Amino acid sequence: MLSRFDEIKLLSQCALADNRDAFGRLVEAYQPRVRRFLLNLTMGDDYLTDELAQETFIKAYLGIRSFKGLASFGTWLYRIAVNEFYSYQRRRSEELIAEGYEGEADDSEHRRVDASQAIDVAMAMLSTHERMAVTLFYIEDQPVARVAHIMGVAQGTVRSLLHRARSKMAVCLQQDINNHDESNT
């Protein structure tokens, strides 16, 4: 991870001198985090994750001069990634995606293979906004204020999304435990 000073230095080189090597170093530093974030939003679709991550960094490179530094570079990148994800959803029709996520939570998926699969099923039951809030807050370890900034919503909205997501996930995980207990008796 880059120090704040190194990050500012690289950003300056990108914006003022169009230094592609400097931007390459920023990509190397932030790509794993952005990719992990998108991988969670796309429910593990590697191809789509790679496509969205690439678009995120292309947009960041093209818009580097517009970066004002009001938030950290990482927060700015997450915001671009969120916008790319939303653009993808609009292109694919939100109705079809919502139906697809709801359809993924059928009984056959509640079979307990391991804890990771149970969490994946629980995450699939969340709305896009809930999954985004959970990913940023719990997986990316971002504070509520930064999650709100990235998502473009109020902090209270983030807290509500997290509360609803925890409730939905608890119900789903409890059902998984009950199904597992029933199959062992």
Secondary structure, DSSP 8 states (H G I E B T S, - for coil): ---HHHHHHHHHHHHHH--HHHHHHHHHHHHHHHHHHHHHHTTT-HHHHHHHHHHHHHHHHHTGGG--SSS-HHHHHHHHHHHHHHHHHHHH-HHHHHHHHHHTTSGGGG--S-HHHHHHHHHHTS-HHHHHHHIIIIIS---HHHHHHHHTS-HHHHHHHHHHHHHHHHHHHHHHHHHHHHHH-
